Amino acid sequence: MEKGGKGDMAMEVSPSPFQNILNFRDVGKTINDFLGEKLLAEGKLFRSARPDDATLSDRKRLKEEYGITTIMDLRTLTEHANQAKKREGDLKIPALLQSNDALAGPMKIDGMNYLEININGKGFERSLLWQLSYWSFLNQHPG
């Protein structure tokens, strides 16, 4: 199979330009590269995993270099609760505190607008919850 053709699934993904933001990429560039034509504007919409893990320098670059002012967070309440628990544990590890100076601060990036959007909907969440065992169901409450 040739690489670089229209719709090539073996497209090369460049490493994240950030210290601690996983899977960061320009959505427009990714789509355009995949299609082999300019369909979407580049530099307007980005995606990543867990920006709340960003270091102070990562947070600064998001705002200053990429011009990002709003984060649309598509995680569920359970994912938010799990991330908060993980962060609590990380705060107890001195090496992590030394490597990520933002850990001691708030999870949300200062000066950034947040839109928390549940794309699953309540009906979908309920149907998933009813598939859990009683014990697993009780462990899902984010409180």
LOLUM-722153 format. One record per residue: x, y negated, z negated of N, C-alpha, C in turn; residue number from 1; residue in three letters. Coordinates in steps of 0.02 Angstrom, whole numbers, plus 32768, in hexadecimal, padded with zeros to 4 digits. Atoms other than C-alpha are relative to their C-alpha. Layout:
N
+------+------+------+-------+-------+-------+------+------+------+-----+-----+
! n_c1 ! n_c2 ! n_c3 ! ca_c1 ! ca_c2 ! ca_c3 ! c_c1 ! c_c2 ! c_c3 !   i !  aa !
+------+------+------+-------+-------+-------+------+------+------+-----+-----+
!    X !    Y !    Z !     X !     Y !     Z !    X !    Y !    Z ! NUM ! ala !
...
+------+------+------+-------+-------+-------+------+------+------+-----+-----+
***
This chain:
143
+------+------+------+-------+-------+-------+------+------+------+-----+-----+
! n_c1 ! n_c2 ! n_c3 ! ca_c1 ! ca_c2 ! ca_c3 ! c_c1 ! c_c2 ! c_c3 !   i !  aa !
+------+------+------+-------+-------+-------+------+------+------+-----+-----+
! 802A ! 803B ! 8000 !  8000 !  8000 !  8000 ! 802C ! 7FC2 ! 8000 !   1 ! met !
! 7FDA ! 803E ! 7FFE !  8042 !  7F54 !  802C ! 7FEB ! 7FD2 ! 7FC8 !   2 ! glu !
! 800F ! 8031 ! 8035 !  804D !  7ED0 !  7FA4 ! 7FF3 ! 7FBC ! 801F !   3 ! lys !
! 800B ! 8045 ! 7FEC !  800C !  7E20 !  7FB3 ! 7FC7 ! 7FF6 ! 8030 !   4 ! gly !
! 8039 ! 8006 ! 7FD3 !  7F7A !  7E45 !  8026 ! 7FC2 ! 7FE8 ! 7FDC !   5 ! gly !
! 803F ! 8017 ! 801D !  7ECA !  7E04 !  800C ! 7FE2 ! 8037 ! 7FD4 !   6 ! lys !
! 801F ! 7FD0 ! 802D !  7E7D !  7E5A !  7F75 ! 8030 ! 8033 ! 7FE4 !   7 ! gly !
! 7FCE ! 7FD1 ! 8019 !  7F1F !  7EAF !  7F42 ! 7FFC ! 8006 ! 7FB5 !   8 ! asp !
! 8007 ! 7FF5 ! 8048 !  7F01 !  7EFA !  7E96 ! 8043 ! 8006 ! 7FDD !   9 ! met !
! 7FBD ! 7FF9 ! 801E !  7FBD !  7F11 !  7E7A ! 8022 ! 7FBC ! 7FF9 !  10 ! ala !
! 7FE6 ! 8044 ! 8005 !  7FD1 !  7E54 !  7E6C ! 802E ! 7FFA ! 7FC3 !  11 ! met !
! 7FD0 ! 8009 ! 8037 !  8066 !  7E23 !  7E01 ! 7FE6 ! 7FCA ! 7FD1 !  12 ! glu !
! 8016 ! 8030 ! 8032 !  8034 !  7DCC !  7D5F ! 803E ! 7FE4 ! 7FDE !  13 ! val !
! 7FC6 ! 801F ! 8020 !  80B2 !  7D4F !  7D1D ! 7FF8 ! 8001 ! 7FB4 !  14 ! ser !
! 8005 ! 7FFF ! 8049 !  80DC !  7D54 !  7C64 ! 7FE3 ! 7FBE ! 7FE6 !  15 ! pro !
! 801E ! 803A ! 801F !  8084 !  7CDB !  7BF0 ! 8034 ! 7FC9 ! 7FF5 !  16 ! ser !
! 7FD1 ! 8037 ! 800B !  80D6 !  7C2F !  7BEA ! 8003 ! 7FE9 ! 7FB7 !  17 ! pro !
! 8004 ! 8014 ! 8047 !  80B4 !  7C28 !  7B2E ! 8022 ! 8034 ! 7FD3 !  18 ! phe !
! 7FE0 ! 7FD4 ! 8030 !  810A !  7C71 !  7A96 ! 7FCE ! 8032 ! 7FE2 !  19 ! gln !
! 802E ! 7FD6 ! 8026 !  806D !  7CB5 !  7A44 ! 7FB9 ! 8000 ! 801A !  20 ! asn !
! 8042 ! 7FFC ! 7FE1 !  7FD9 !  7CA5 !  7ABB ! 8003 ! 8037 ! 8035 !  21 ! ile !
! 7FFE ! 7FC7 ! 7FD3 !  7FBA !  7D4A !  7B11 ! 7FD5 ! 7FF5 ! 803E !  22 ! leu !
! 8028 ! 7FFB ! 7FC4 !  7F7D !  7D60 !  7BC3 ! 7FE8 ! 7FBD ! 801B !  23 ! asn !
! 8014 ! 8042 ! 7FE8 !  7F78 !  7CA6 !  7BEE ! 800B ! 7FFC ! 804B !  24 ! phe !
! 7FF8 ! 8009 ! 7FB8 !  7F59 !  7C81 !  7CA6 ! 7FCD ! 7FCE ! 801B !  25 ! arg !
! 802A ! 802E ! 7FDB !  7F0D !  7C06 !  7D1F ! 7FCD ! 802A ! 8028 !  26 ! asp !
! 8034 ! 7FD8 ! 7FE0 !  7E66 !  7C51 !  7D57 ! 7FFD ! 7FF1 ! 804B !  27 ! val !
! 8002 ! 8012 ! 7FB9 !  7E64 !  7BF0 !  7DFB ! 8039 ! 801F ! 8028 !  28 ! gly !
! 7FC6 ! 7FE3 ! 7FDE !  7F14 !  7C27 !  7E2A ! 7FFA ! 804C ! 8005 !  29 ! lys !
! 8007 ! 7FB8 ! 8000 !  7EF0 !  7CDB !  7DFA ! 7FCF ! 8016 ! 8037 !  30 ! thr !
! 8033 ! 7FEF ! 7FCD !  7E52 !  7CE1 !  7E67 ! 801A ! 7FF2 ! 8046 !  31 ! ile !
! 7FE6 ! 8013 ! 7FBE !  7EA4 !  7C86 !  7EF8 ! 8036 ! 8031 ! 8018 !  32 ! asn !
! 7FCC ! 7FD0 ! 7FEE !  7F3C !  7CFA !  7EF5 ! 7FE1 ! 8043 ! 8011 !  33 ! asp !
! 8021 ! 7FC0 ! 7FF4 !  7ECA !  7D92 !  7EED ! 7FDD ! 8000 ! 8044 !  34 ! phe !
! 8025 ! 8003 ! 7FC2 !  7E5F !  7D58 !  7F7F ! 802C ! 7FEE ! 803C !  35 ! leu !
! 7FD5 ! 8014 ! 7FC9 !  7EF0 !  7D14 !  7FE5 ! 7FE9 ! 7FC0 ! 8021 !  36 ! gly !
! 8018 ! 8040 ! 7FE5 !  7E96 !  7C6E !  8000 ! 7FEF ! 7FD1 ! 7FC6 !  37 ! glu !
! 8010 ! 8032 ! 8034 !  7E75 !  7BCC !  7FA0 ! 7FB4 ! 7FFA ! 7FFA !  38 ! lys !
! 8048 ! 8002 ! 800B !  7DC4 !  7BE4 !  7F5D ! 7FEF ! 7FD5 ! 7FC3 !  39 ! leu !
! 800B ! 8025 ! 803E !  7DD1 !  7B99 !  7EAE ! 8036 ! 7FCC ! 7FF4 !  40 ! leu !
! 7FCF ! 8033 ! 8014 !  7E26 !  7AFC !  7E6C ! 802F ! 801E ! 7FCC !  41 ! ala !
! 7FCE ! 7FE7 ! 8030 !  7EC6 !  7B27 !  7E10 ! 800F ! 7FCC ! 7FCB !  42 ! glu !
! 7FEF ! 802D ! 8036 !  7EF9 !  7ADD !  7D6A ! 7FC5 ! 7FE1 ! 7FDC !  43 ! gly !
! 803D ! 801A ! 8020 !  7E46 !  7AC1 !  7D2F ! 7FE3 ! 802F ! 7FCB !  44 ! lys !
! 801D ! 7FCE ! 802D !  7E12 !  7B63 !  7CD9 ! 8036 ! 8034 ! 7FF1 !  45 ! leu !
! 7FCE ! 7FD0 ! 8016 !  7E86 !  7BD2 !  7C74 ! 7FDF ! 8033 ! 7FD3 !  46 ! phe !
! 8019 ! 7FCE ! 802E !  7E6B !  7C71 !  7C12 ! 803A ! 801C ! 7FD8 !  47 ! arg !
! 7FCD ! 7FE1 ! 8029 !  7EC8 !  7CC3 !  7B85 ! 7FDE ! 802A ! 7FCA !  48 ! ser !
! 8019 ! 7FDC ! 803A !  7EB5 !  7D33 !  7AEF ! 8015 ! 7FD9 ! 7FC2 !  49 ! ala !
! 7FF4 ! 801B ! 8044 !  7EAA !  7CEB !  7A3E ! 802E ! 7FC3 ! 7FFC !  50 ! arg !
! 7FD7 ! 803C ! 8006 !  7EE9 !  7C38 !  7A4B ! 800D ! 7FEC ! 7FB7 !  51 ! pro !
! 7FF5 ! 8010 ! 8046 !  7EDB !  7C2F !  798D ! 8042 ! 801D ! 7FE6 !  52 ! asp !
! 7FBE ! 7FE6 ! 8012 !  7F7F !  7C92 !  7987 ! 8039 ! 7FD2 ! 8018 !  53 ! asp !
! 7FCE ! 802C ! 7FE1 !  7FD9 !  7C03 !  79E1 ! 802E ! 7FDF ! 7FCC !  54 ! ala !
! 7FD1 ! 8025 ! 802A !  8076 !  7BB7 !  7995 ! 7FF1 ! 7FB6 ! 8008 !  55 ! thr !
! 800A ! 8049 ! 7FFA !  807E !  7AFB !  797A ! 8016 ! 7FE7 ! 8045 !  56 ! leu !
! 7FEA ! 8016 ! 7FBD !  80E2 !  7AE7 !  7A1C ! 7FD0 ! 8018 ! 8036 !  57 ! ser !
! 8032 ! 7FE8 ! 7FD0 !  8063 !  7B54 !  7A7A ! 7FC3 ! 7FD1 ! 8000 !  58 ! asp !
! 803B ! 802B ! 8007 !  7FD5 !  7AE7 !  7A38 ! 800D ! 7FBC ! 8022 !  59 ! arg !
! 7FEE ! 8040 ! 7FE1 !  8030 !  7A49 !  7A6F ! 8000 ! 8005 ! 804C !  60 ! lys !
! 7FFD ! 7FF6 ! 7FB7 !  8050 !  7A8E !  7B1E ! 7FBB ! 8008 ! 801E !  61 ! arg !
! 8045 ! 7FF8 ! 7FE6 !  7F99 !  7AC1 !  7B33 ! 7FE1 ! 7FBC ! 800D !  62 ! leu !
! 801E ! 8042 ! 7FFA !  7F65 !  7A0E !  7B16 ! 8026 ! 7FD1 ! 802F !  63 ! lys !
! 7FD9 ! 8031 ! 7FDB !  7FF4 !  79AB !  7B62 ! 8013 ! 8016 ! 8047 !  64 ! glu !
! 7FE8 ! 7FE9 ! 7FBF !  8036 !  7A15 !  7BF1 ! 7FC7 ! 8018 ! 802D !  65 ! glu !
! 8037 ! 7FE4 ! 7FD8 !  7F96 !  7A6D !  7C28 ! 7FC2 ! 7FD4 ! 7FFD !  66 ! tyr !
! 803A ! 802D ! 8004 !  7F1C !  79E3 !  7BF5 ! 7FC0 ! 8020 ! 7FE7 !  67 ! gly !
! 803C ! 7FDC ! 8019 !  7EA7 !  7A5C !  7B9E ! 7FE3 ! 7FDA ! 7FC5 !  68 ! ile !
! 8023 ! 8025 ! 8035 !  7E26 !  7A04 !  7B32 ! 7FC9 ! 802A ! 7FE0 !  69 ! thr !
! 8038 ! 7FD7 ! 8019 !  7DA2 !  7A8C !  7B1A ! 8012 ! 804A ! 8007 !  70 ! thr !
! 7FF8 ! 7FB8 ! 7FFF !  7DAC !  7B44 !  7AEE ! 7FBB ! 801F ! 7FFC !  71 ! ile !
! 803E ! 7FD9 ! 8002 !  7D18 !  7BB4 !  7B1A ! 8012 ! 8044 ! 7FE3 !  72 ! met !
! 7FEF ! 7FC2 ! 8023 !  7D25 !  7C42 !  7A9E ! 7FC8 ! 8032 ! 800A !  73 ! asp !
! 8033 ! 7FCE ! 7FEF !  7CC8 !  7CDD !  7ADB ! 8000 ! 803B ! 7FD1 !  74 ! leu !
! 7FFC ! 7FC8 ! 802F !  7CF1 !  7D4C !  7A46 ! 7FC0 ! 8005 ! 7FD6 !  75 ! arg !
! 803B ! 7FF4 ! 802A !  7C68 !  7D99 !  79DC ! 8010 ! 7FED ! 7FB8 !  76 ! thr !
! 7FF6 ! 800F ! 8047 !  7C4E !  7D74 !  7923 ! 802E ! 8034 ! 7FE0 !  77 ! leu !
! 7FD6 ! 7FCB ! 801B !  7C9F !  7E1C !  78FC ! 8049 ! 7FF4 ! 8013 !  78 ! thr !
! 7FBB ! 800E ! 7FEA !  7D39 !  7DEF !  7963 ! 801D ! 7FC5 ! 7FD9 !  79 ! glu !
! 7FE8 ! 8039 ! 8028 !  7D45 !  7D48 !  7907 ! 8011 ! 8016 ! 7FBA !  80 ! his !
! 7FF4 ! 7FE7 ! 8045 !  7D37 !  7DA1 !  785F ! 8040 ! 8029 ! 7FFE !  81 ! ala !
! 7FC4 ! 7FD6 ! 7FFE !  7DBD !  7E1F !  7891 ! 803F ! 7FD5 ! 8008 !  82 ! asn !
! 7FC6 ! 802C ! 7FF6 !  7E32 !  7D93 !  78CB ! 8010 ! 7FDB ! 7FBF !  83 ! gln !
! 7FF5 ! 8022 ! 8040 !  7E19 !  7D37 !  7825 ! 8022 ! 802F ! 7FCE !  84 ! ala !
! 7FE0 ! 7FCF ! 802D !  7E45 !  7DD7 !  77C5 ! 8049 ! 800B ! 8013 !  85 ! lys !
! 7FBC ! 7FF6 ! 7FE8 !  7EDF !  7DF1 !  7831 ! 802C ! 7FC4 ! 7FEB !  86 ! lys !
! 7FDA ! 803C ! 8012 !  7F16 !  7D3E !  7811 ! 800F ! 7FFE ! 7FB5 !  87 ! arg !
! 7FF4 ! 7FFD ! 8048 !  7F00 !  7D54 !  7755 ! 803B ! 802F ! 7FF0 !  88 ! glu !
! 7FC9 ! 7FD1 ! 800A !  7F74 !  7DEB !  775E ! 8042 ! 7FE3 ! 8019 !  89 ! gly !
! 7FC3 ! 801E ! 7FE4 !  7FF1 !  7D8D !  77CC ! 801E ! 7FCC ! 7FD1 !  90 ! asp !
! 7FE8 ! 8034 ! 802E !  7FFB !  7D02 !  774A ! 8029 ! 801C ! 7FC7 !  91 ! leu !
! 7FDC ! 7FDF ! 8036 !  8043 !  7D81 !  76CF ! 8044 ! 801A ! 8017 !  92 ! lys !
! 7FC1 ! 7FE5 ! 7FE5 !  80D6 !  7DAD !  7741 ! 802F ! 7FC5 ! 800F !  93 ! ile !
! 7FD2 ! 803A ! 7FF8 !  8166 !  7D2F !  772E ! 801E ! 7FF9 ! 8046 !  94 ! pro !
! 7FE0 ! 8003 ! 7FBE !  81B6 !  7D5C !  77D5 ! 7FD0 ! 7FE2 ! 8034 !  95 ! ala !
! 8031 ! 801C ! 7FD2 !  8114 !  7D33 !  7832 ! 7FF7 ! 7FB5 ! 7FF4 !  96 ! leu !
! 8006 ! 8047 ! 8010 !  8104 !  7C8E !  77D7 ! 803A ! 7FD7 ! 801C !  97 ! leu !
! 7FC5 ! 8022 ! 7FE6 !  81B5 !  7C61 !  780C ! 7FFE ! 7FFC ! 804C !  98 ! gln !
! 8000 ! 7FFF ! 7FB7 !  8198 !  7C92 !  78C2 ! 7FC6 ! 7FDA ! 801E !  99 ! ser !
! 8039 ! 8026 ! 7FE7 !  80EF !  7C3A !  78D3 ! 7FEB ! 7FCC ! 7FCD ! 100 ! asn !
! 800D ! 8036 ! 802F !  80E6 !  7B94 !  787A ! 7FB6 ! 7FEC ! 7FFC ! 101 ! asp !
! 8047 ! 8013 ! 8000 !  802D !  7B80 !  78A7 ! 7FD6 ! 802F ! 7FD4 ! 102 ! ala !
! 8026 ! 7FD0 ! 8028 !  7FF9 !  7C17 !  783E ! 7FE5 ! 7FE2 ! 7FC0 ! 103 ! leu !
! 8015 ! 801E ! 8040 !  7FEE !  7BAF !  779F ! 7FC9 ! 7FCC ! 800A ! 104 ! ala !
! 8033 ! 8033 ! 7FF2 !  7F7A !  7B32 !  77F4 ! 7FBD ! 8020 ! 8014 ! 105 ! gly !
! 8041 ! 7FE6 ! 7FEC !  7EC7 !  7B43 !  7833 ! 8004 ! 802C ! 803F ! 106 ! pro !
! 8001 ! 7FD4 ! 7FC6 !  7E9B !  7BC9 !  78B3 ! 7FF1 ! 7FD8 ! 8040 ! 107 ! met !
! 8012 ! 8028 ! 7FC6 !  7E4B !  7B4A !  7928 ! 8035 ! 7FCB ! 800C ! 108 ! lys !
! 7FCD ! 8030 ! 7FED !  7EBF !  7AD7 !  7987 ! 7FE6 ! 7FB9 ! 7FF5 ! 109 ! ile !
! 8013 ! 8045 ! 8011 !  7EB7 !  7A25 !  7946 ! 7FF6 ! 7FD6 ! 803F ! 110 ! asp !
! 800E ! 802C ! 7FC8 !  7E67 !  79AB !  79BF ! 7FE1 ! 8022 ! 803C ! 111 ! gly !
! 801C ! 7FD9 ! 7FCA !  7E1F !  7A35 !  7A2D ! 7FB5 ! 8009 ! 7FF3 ! 112 ! met !
! 8047 ! 7FF1 ! 8005 !  7D64 !  7A46 !  7A4F ! 7FF6 ! 804B ! 8008 ! 113 ! asn !
! 800D ! 7FB9 ! 7FFC !  7D21 !  7AF5 !  7A33 ! 7FB7 ! 800C ! 8011 ! 114 ! tyr !
! 8042 ! 7FE8 ! 7FF0 !  7C8A !  7B45 !  7A85 ! 8000 ! 804B ! 7FF4 ! 115 ! leu !
! 8003 ! 7FB8 ! 800E !  7C64 !  7BED !  7A37 ! 7FC2 ! 801C ! 8021 ! 116 ! glu !
! 8036 ! 7FE7 ! 7FD5 !  7BFB !  7C4C !  7AB4 ! 7FFC ! 804C ! 7FF9 ! 117 ! ile !
! 800A ! 7FB9 ! 8005 !  7BB3 !  7CF8 !  7A94 ! 7FE1 ! 8017 ! 8042 ! 118 ! asn !
! 8019 ! 7FEC ! 7FBF !  7BA4 !  7D41 !  7B43 ! 7FD9 ! 8042 ! 7FFD ! 119 ! ile !
! 8023 ! 7FC0 ! 8006 !  7B5E !  7DE6 !  7B02 ! 7FB6 ! 7FF7 ! 7FF2 ! 120 ! asn !
! 8046 ! 8009 ! 8013 !  7ABB !  7DA3 !  7AB9 ! 7FEE ! 802D ! 7FC6 ! 121 ! gly !
! 8015 ! 7FDB ! 803C !  7A60 !  7DE0 !  7A1E ! 7FE5 ! 8046 ! 8011 ! 122 ! lys !
! 801B ! 7FBE ! 7FEE !  7A04 !  7E6E !  7A77 ! 8036 ! 8033 ! 800D ! 123 ! gly !
! 7FC8 ! 7FD3 ! 7FF1 !  7AA5 !  7EBA !  7AB7 ! 8025 ! 8012 ! 7FC0 ! 124 ! phe !
! 7FDE ! 7FF3 ! 8040 !  7AF7 !  7EA8 !  7A0C ! 7FD8 ! 8032 ! 7FD7 ! 125 ! glu !
! 802A ! 7FD1 ! 8027 !  7A63 !  7EFF !  79B8 ! 8004 ! 8047 ! 801C ! 126 ! arg !
! 7FFD ! 7FBD ! 7FE3 !  7A67 !  7F8F !  7A33 ! 8042 ! 8022 ! 7FF0 ! 127 ! ser !
! 7FBF ! 7FE3 ! 8012 !  7B21 !  7FA8 !  7A11 ! 8002 ! 8013 ! 7FB6 ! 128 ! leu !
! 7FFF ! 7FF2 ! 8048 !  7B09 !  7F9E !  7954 ! 7FD8 ! 803E ! 7FF0 ! 129 ! leu !
! 802A ! 7FC5 ! 800F !  7A80 !  8023 !  7957 ! 8023 ! 8041 ! 8014 ! 130 ! trp !
! 7FDB ! 7FC4 ! 7FED !  7AFD !  809C !  79A6 ! 8035 ! 8013 ! 7FCC ! 131 ! gln !
! 7FCE ! 7FF2 ! 8034 !  7B70 !  8091 !  790D ! 7FE4 ! 802C ! 7FC9 ! 132 ! leu !
! 8014 ! 7FDC ! 803C !  7B6C !  8103 !  7877 ! 7FEE ! 7FCD ! 7FCB ! 133 ! ser !
! 8014 ! 802D ! 8036 !  7B22 !  80B9 !  77D8 ! 803C ! 7FDE ! 7FE1 ! 134 ! tyr !
! 7FC4 ! 801B ! 801F !  7BCF !  80A2 !  778B ! 8022 ! 7FCD ! 802D ! 135 ! trp !
! 7FE1 ! 802E ! 7FD1 !  7C17 !  8051 !  7827 ! 7FD6 ! 7FC0 ! 8007 ! 136 ! ser !
! 802D ! 8039 ! 7FFC !  7B7E !  7FE0 !  7832 ! 800C ! 7FD0 ! 7FC6 ! 137 ! phe !
! 7FF5 ! 802A ! 803B !  7B9B !  7FA1 !  7780 ! 8043 ! 7FDB ! 8003 ! 138 ! leu !
! 7FBD ! 801F ! 7FFB !  7C52 !  7F7B !  77A7 ! 8004 ! 7FCA ! 8036 ! 139 ! asn !
! 7FFF ! 8032 ! 7FCB !  7C23 !  7F0A !  783A ! 7FED ! 7FBA ! 7FEA ! 140 ! gln !
! 8016 ! 8042 ! 8016 !  7BDD !  7E7B !  77D3 ! 803C ! 7FD3 ! 7FF5 ! 141 ! his !
! 7FC5 ! 802B ! 8005 !  7C57 !  7DE8 !  77E6 ! 8006 ! 7FDA ! 7FBE ! 142 ! pro !
! 7FFD ! 8025 ! 803F !  7C34 !  7DA6 !  7737 ! 8029 ! 8022 ! 7FCE ! 143 ! gly !
+------+------+------+-------+-------+-------+------+------+------+-----+-----+
***
